[in-house]
């Protein structure tokens, strides 16, 4: 049974570059069901023409192509000024191959054979990263300036957060109301593939609660979900220039 559509995927313009017709059609069908606008290419030359003619939010790119490789195509995409998020698909999951993909300008990778739900989740995560965010977040008792990386309380007093604490706070606010696993938080805040113990998230959450003064009776609660992770709950209505959905 399919879950609900991802809001991040709905309406996204997606290019699939995959020479395997069965995989290409399966991806296309599932992304269409998610509400994406999808075009496909079976080789690098066709993909290059599509890149010249269209603007994409996401490119799902197979590395092994009949007339070239995805690394070169990704470099071409970046050289032409595209800011599309690039998810590379590769049967070659050795570290050197993955690093080569990132150096070419890819944003994430998925090793074949992959699970469809994981691919859709990664695609949605990339599109959330691409979505424009306000430089400032105004809550009823807090002001957060992303550009200056500062947090101020209701009296205007700056709250001293470390770099990772600030990134964690923004992650929770951007995804408020959503249950996030520790692994999802680690991937978004520390970076995918970084070797960090899951319990690190618990320690940082504890520090945030203490520094921000959030507790079970405040309008903002970082709720622990047993066996899963955390969810930021906001009771107070924010004002000003908050993220979409506030």
C-alpha positions in Angstrom: 0.0 0.0 0.0 1.3 3.4 -0.9 1.6 6.1 1.7 0.5 9.7 1.3 2.1 11.9 -1.3 5.2 13.8 -0.3 4.6 17.5 -0.3 8.3 18.0 -1.2 7.9 15.9 -4.4 4.5 17.2 -5.5 5.0 19.6 -8.5 8.7 19.0 -8.7 10.3 18.9 -12.2 12.3 15.7 -12.5 14.7 14.4 -15.1 15.4 10.6 -15.0 18.6 9.5 -16.8 18.6 5.7 -16.8 19.3 3.3 -19.7 17.5 0.3 -18.1 14.0 0.6 -19.5 12.3 -1.3 -16.7 13.9 0.8 -14.0 13.3 4.0 -15.9 9.6 3.3 -16.4 9.1 2.2 -12.8 10.7 5.4 -11.6 8.7 7.5 -13.9 5.4 5.9 -12.9 6.1 6.3 -9.2 7.2 9.9 -9.5 4.1 10.7 -11.6 2.0 9.2 -8.8 3.8 11.5 -6.4 2.7 14.5 -8.5 6.0 15.2 -10.2 6.4 16.5 -13.8 8.8 13.9 -15.2 10.9 13.6 -18.4 13.2 10.7 -19.1 16.4 10.0 -21.1 18.1 6.7 -21.8 21.5 8.1 -22.6 23.8 11.0 -21.9 23.3 12.8 -25.2 19.5 12.8 -24.9 19.9 14.0 -21.3 22.2 16.8 -22.3 19.6 18.1 -24.8 16.9 18.0 -22.2 19.2 19.9 -19.7 19.7 22.6 -22.4 15.9 22.9 -23.0 14.4 22.6 -19.6 14.9 23.6 -15.9 14.8 20.8 -13.4 14.4 20.6 -9.6 15.9 17.1 -9.4 17.9 14.9 -11.6 18.1 11.2 -10.9 21.2 10.1 -12.7 22.5 6.6 -13.5 26.3 6.5 -13.5 26.7 3.8 -16.2 25.3 5.1 -19.5 25.7 3.6 -23.0 27.3 6.8 -24.5 29.2 8.1 -21.5 29.0 8.3 -17.7 26.9 10.1 -15.2 30.0 11.9 -13.7 30.6 13.8 -16.9 26.9 14.6 -17.3 26.8 15.9 -13.8 29.8 18.1 -14.4 28.1 19.4 -17.6 24.9 20.1 -15.6 26.9 22.2 -13.1 28.9 24.0 -15.8 25.7 25.1 -17.4 24.6 26.8 -14.1 21.9 24.3 -13.1 21.1 24.3 -9.4 19.0 21.1 -9.7 19.6 18.5 -6.9 21.4 15.5 -8.3 20.8 12.0 -6.9 23.2 9.5 -8.6 22.4 5.8 -8.9 25.3 3.5 -9.0 26.1 -0.2 -8.7 29.6 0.9 -7.8 29.4 1.8 -4.1 33.1 1.8 -3.4 34.2 4.9 -1.5 36.2 6.3 -4.5 33.2 6.1 -6.8 31.0 7.8 -4.3 33.6 10.6 -3.7 33.9 11.0 -7.4 30.2 11.6 -7.7 30.2 14.3 -5.0 33.2 15.9 -6.6 31.3 16.0 -9.9 28.5 18.0 -8.2 26.1 15.3 -7.0 24.1 15.9 -3.8 23.4 12.3 -2.8 23.9 8.8 -4.0 22.0 5.5 -3.8 23.6 2.1 -4.5 21.8 -0.4 -6.8 19.8 -2.4 -6.2 17.8 0.2 -4.3 14.4 0.1 -2.5 11.9 2.4 -4.2 10.6 3.9 -0.9 14.2 4.8 0.1 14.7 6.5 -3.3 11.5 8.5 -3.0 12.5 9.5 0.6 15.9 10.6 -0.5 14.5 12.6 -3.4 12.0 14.3 -1.1 14.8 15.2 1.3 16.9 16.7 -1.5 14.0 18.8 -2.6 13.4 20.1 0.9 17.0 21.2 1.0 16.6 23.0 -2.3 13.4 24.9 -1.1 14.1 28.6 -0.5 14.2 29.4 3.2 13.8 32.7 4.9 16.9 34.2 6.5 14.9 34.9 9.6 12.4 32.8 11.6 10.2 34.8 14.0 8.5 32.9 16.8 6.5 34.4 19.5 9.4 34.3 22.0 12.4 33.7 19.8 14.1 35.2 16.8 16.4 33.1 14.6 18.7 34.6 12.0 20.0 32.0 9.7 22.5 34.2 8.0 24.0 35.6 11.2 23.5 32.2 12.9 22.1 33.9 16.0 19.2 33.1 18.3 17.6 35.7 20.5 15.0 35.3 23.3 11.9 37.5 23.9 14.1 40.1 25.7 16.5 40.3 22.8 19.2 38.5 24.7 21.4 36.3 22.5 21.4 32.6 23.3 24.8 31.0 22.8 24.5 27.9 20.6 27.3 25.9 19.1 27.3 25.4 15.3 25.7 22.0 15.5 23.2 23.1 18.1 22.1 25.9 15.7 21.8 23.5 12.8 19.9 21.1 14.8 17.4 23.8 16.0 16.8 24.9 12.3 16.3 21.2 11.3 13.7 20.7 14.0 11.9 24.0 13.2 11.9 23.3 9.4 10.3 19.9 10.0 8.2 20.8 13.0 5.3 18.4 13.6 7.2 15.6 11.9 8.6 12.6 13.7 12.3 12.4 12.8 14.5 9.4 13.5 17.9 9.9 15.0 19.4 8.7 11.7 17.5 11.3 9.7 18.6 14.1 12.1 22.2 12.9 11.9 22.1 12.8 8.1 20.7 16.3 7.9 22.7 18.0 10.6 26.0 16.1 10.6 25.9 14.9 7.0 25.1 11.6 5.4 27.7 8.9 5.9 29.4 10.6 8.8 30.1 8.1 11.5 28.5 9.6 14.6 26.8 7.6 17.4 23.0 7.9 17.4 23.1 8.9 21.1 24.9 12.1 20.1 21.5 13.4 19.0 20.1 12.8 22.5 22.9 14.8 24.1 22.4 17.7 21.7 18.7 17.7 22.2 19.3 17.9 25.9 21.6 20.9 25.5 19.1 22.7 23.3 16.3 22.2 25.8 18.5 23.6 28.6 19.8 26.6 26.7 16.4 27.5 25.2 14.5 26.9 28.4 12.0 24.7 26.6 10.2 22.3 28.9 6.9 20.3 28.9 4.8 23.4 29.8 6.3 25.8 27.4 4.9 26.6 23.9 7.7 24.7 22.3 8.5 21.1 23.1 11.0 18.7 21.7 9.1 15.5 22.2 11.0 12.2 22.5 9.3 9.4 20.5 10.3 6.1 22.1 12.2 3.9 19.6 12.1 6.5 16.9 13.6 9.9 17.6 12.1 13.4 18.2 9.4 15.7 17.1 9.2 19.5 17.6 5.8 20.6 18.8 4.8 24.3 18.6 1.7 25.5 20.5 2.3 29.3 20.1 1.4 31.0 16.9 4.5 32.5 15.3 4.6 35.9 13.7 6.5 37.5 10.9 8.6 35.7 8.4 8.5 32.0 9.5 8.9 29.0 7.2 6.1 27.8 5.1 3.5 25.8 7.1 3.8 27.9 10.2 
